[in-house]
Amino acid sequence: DAGVIQSPRHEVTEMGQEVTLRCKPISGHNSLFWYRQTMMRGLELLIYFNNNVPIDDSGMPEDRFSAKMPNASFSTLKIQPSEPRDSAVYFCASSQHGGAQHFGDGTRLSIL
Amino acid sequence: RKEVEQDPGPFNVPEGATVAFNCTYSNSASQSFFWYRQDCRKEPKLLMSVYSSGNEDGRFTAQLNRASQYISLLIRDSKLSDSATYLCVVNWGPKTSYDKVIFGPGTSLSVIP
């Protein structure tokens, strides 16, 4: 079975540019999560969706970050404009209600 | 008090040793508990769920103490391949936000030949 699929695997871009990260959850999972991981702050929940509806976005750092889930099989996390402090690994995860989360391979983002 | 706390380690143990990790959580309404492992530069992967009565999976044993709000993970007969960071994960309720979980900061384990 296909797991959570994220793209791109790596992204290097200059500050000020728009960055779009993509995620395809596991089929049948109704919750989707976006996380950011850095050495300093560990794994932080940014936002999560249940049945394509954003439930909790309290972890989204600021207005530069936005996330959408137009349907059950696709979500995006967008950063505009990007800044060097956004450099991190961004993970997408999905789960069935109340179940354990399954993570994608992550996107390693570097903002120069 | 932080939401989920773990001893960061690192724990350096010889092969074959038994090692135990503890994790405390602050939300008494939490209902689901998990242990994940994360290898360097990889994604977190589910190791095991933690059930109220405690549960075992091979060399791994998980325990839950609701009264004291902590969970534990015991690894017996450590292998080199057990070297990783172990993350304690607690769901955060309330029911309207049931799927939200909090990851602990992780405990680093190095198993030494």
Contacts between the chains, C-beta under 8 A, distances in Angstrom:
chain1	res1	chain2	res2	distance
A	31	B	99	4.5
A	33	B	99	7.9
A	35	B	103	8.0
A	42	B	103	7.0
A	42	B	105	4.9
A	42	B	106	6.8
A	43	B	44	7.1
A	43	B	87	7.2
A	43	B	103	4.5
A	45	B	100	6.9
A	45	B	101	7.7
A	45	B	102	7.5
A	45	B	103	7.8
A	48	B	99	6.5
A	48	B	100	6.3
A	50	B	99	6.1
A	55	B	96	7.6
A	55	B	97	6.1
A	55	B	99	7.4
A	55	B	100	7.5
A	56	B	97	5.5
A	56	B	100	5.7
A	91	B	43	5.9
A	91	B	44	7.5
A	95	B	99	6.4
A	97	B	98	7.1
A	97	B	99	6.4
A	98	B	31	7.8
A	98	B	32	6.2
A	98	B	91	7.4
A	98	B	98	6.1
A	98	B	99	6.7
A	100	B	34	5.4
A	100	B	46	4.7
A	100	B	49	6.2
A	101	B	46	7.6
A	101	B	89	8.0
A	101	B	101	6.8
A	102	B	46	7.1
A	103	B	43	4.0
A	103	B	44	5.4
A	103	B	45	7.0
A	104	B	43	6.5
A	105	B	42	7.8
A	105	B	43	5.7
A	106	B	43	5.4
